[in-house]
Structures are given as structure tokens and as C-alpha cells.
Amino acid sequence: MLAAWAAGIAAGTALVARWAIVGPGFTWLGMSVAVLFGVPAALAGGGSMAWIACGAALLGGVMARSRGVASTAALMAALAFVVAGSGEGDPVLVIAATVVLGGVTSEMLLGHWYLVDPRLPRSALRSLCLIGLAGSVLDVVVVLASGALPWGSADAIIGMGWVVLALSGILLMGAVWLALRERGYPAVMAATGLSYLAVLTTIGAVVLGRVLVTGETLG
């Protein structure tokens, strides 16, 4: 989970750096968060590939003022984190988690730059929102295809919780998209606030979905 989340944030940071719409501050933030999640992932069994990913993320942060190098390093970190996460689970589940967590979290992080400078183009936020929304739907499909259904009576609460959180995440990202279509500064404020909630529900949905697939318990 941590490796997938770090991969998603690194990939989102690579996109924003490539778009060149904000300064190096976003790259510093994104790479720092990726390392923050990546180090525990490495310590928890991610192996050498997770450490390589952390190194690439650090390089991306150090070279943040060079957009080409930073975006390439961030993309390399994302790929390495996916490989590291796949060593502990199904690669398809890791990729799905990377897409949804990366899109939703990156949209929330970038939204803060728009709160400081509302003149920035909204196209980047809309793109990240679409990635998060598509990732939310993709994750539901992947979890179902991986054997989340049917669940036994002992998993009923977990299953219902997953359904609620997954649907909430999709609805919240849809609301973010609608908010971004509105004009004016309050619309970006609303979208950023909604994305906070989407991050929380998405994390819960991703975790519970994997619990259902693996058959493990939370107790």
C-alpha cells in the first residue's frame, strides 16, 4: 500500500513538473512525501527496489529546478515503487492503487497552489481529477475481478464498508470535477476541500478492497 501510494505521488509529481505550470516547490513537496511513504515501504519488505525508488525520488527533489531531470527521476521512482510493491502482492492491484491514490492525492496537493495563485490554468487540476476519478472506477473493477465477491458473513462489515467508501470516493471526485467547471476562486477552494475528503475515503476503499481480496482480517 505504501509503495503504491508513493508511486502514485511520484507519478503525479512527474506530470506536474512536465507541465511546467508551477515552480520547484511542488516537486520538493511531492518527492518529500514519496520518500516519506517509500522508506517505511522499504523497511516493511520492499527490498532493494524500494530503496532505489527512494533514491530516485530524492534525486528528483534535488534537481527540482531542472524540470526535465526532475520529471524523469520522479517517473523512475514511480516505476520502481510499483515493482517494489508488486513483490508483496498482485501487480494489477498495485497498479490500480497507484493510479487512484496518485490521482486523488496529487489533485489535492496541487489544489493548494491554486489557492495561492488562482490565475493558474485549471487544466492540470482537471487532468488529475480525471485520473483520480478513472482510477477510482478502475480500482473497483480490479478488486471485484480479483475475487472480492462473494464475501462471507465474517467479512460483511468490511464488504459494506468498502462499498460505501468506494462509492463515496467516486462521488467526491465527481463533485471535484463539477466544482472545477465553475468560475471564480471559491470553486477551487471547494474542489480542494472535497479532494481532502476524497483522499480519506479512497485510502479506506483501497485498504478494505485488498483485505477482501486476500481474505485477511483487520483484527
C-alpha angles and dihedrals in degrees: 000000000000091000091051092048092049089048092052094049091047091050092048090049090051090054094048092047090051092050089055095208098130136033128264092279092087091051090050090051096045095047092045092053091046090054091044089059095033099059094057088045090054092047091048093059106290090130129202093326091062090052090049088052091051090051091051090049091051090050090051090053094047091049094043093126089060101068096192095051093041095051092046092049091047091051091049089051091051093052092046092050090052090052091047092050092047089060089068099040151357109322091217091056090047093051092047091050090048093054097047098040092043095050097045097042095044091050090053093047095047091048089071091062089055090052088058095042113020090180091077114111113265094214091093093052091048091050093051090045091054090049090051093046094047090045091053091055092042092052092054091051093047094047092050092046090049093060108273089139134102102029124190127241090265090059097043095104092047090048094050090046090052092051092050094046094044093050091044091053092051092047093047093051088048088053090050089055092050092047091053089056090063120088125239139048096282090063092062090046090053093047092051092048092049090049089058089059091044091056091054096047092043093053090051093047093049093049096045091044091058090046090056093047096049095039092230123143129231093224 
